[in-house]
Amino acid sequence: MTKQSYLLDLIPTGRQNAATAQSLADILGWDVRQVQAEIERLRCDGIPICAATVDKPGFFMPENDAEMRNYAKQFLGRINKMQKSAQVFAEYLDKVGEGSA
């Protein structure tokens, strides 16, 4: 069994059962960053692993389409905020570049 498949077997189904990265790391004997990196690899391979950030934070497999849609909506919202922040930096760097020429 690969480490990714072992991790995948440990990720519970349903938002209410979310497992923290720390709890998964403890079971696997990994550090939290390893867990997060492997989850990202699994997502890139097409596995829809969701993450909760409030109430009971942690990772979970969507129990139904509604959970997946809700997570996708939240995730896209975070992406939009990050894009806005990145734009602020890009605009600042453009201004700094103009001033130093």
Secondary structure, DSSP 8 states (H G I E B T S, - for coil): --HHHHHHHHS-BSGGG-B-HHHHHHHHT--HHHHHHHHHHHHHTT---EEE-SSS-EEEB-SSHHHHHHHHHHHHHHHHHHHHHHHHHHHHHHHHHHHT-
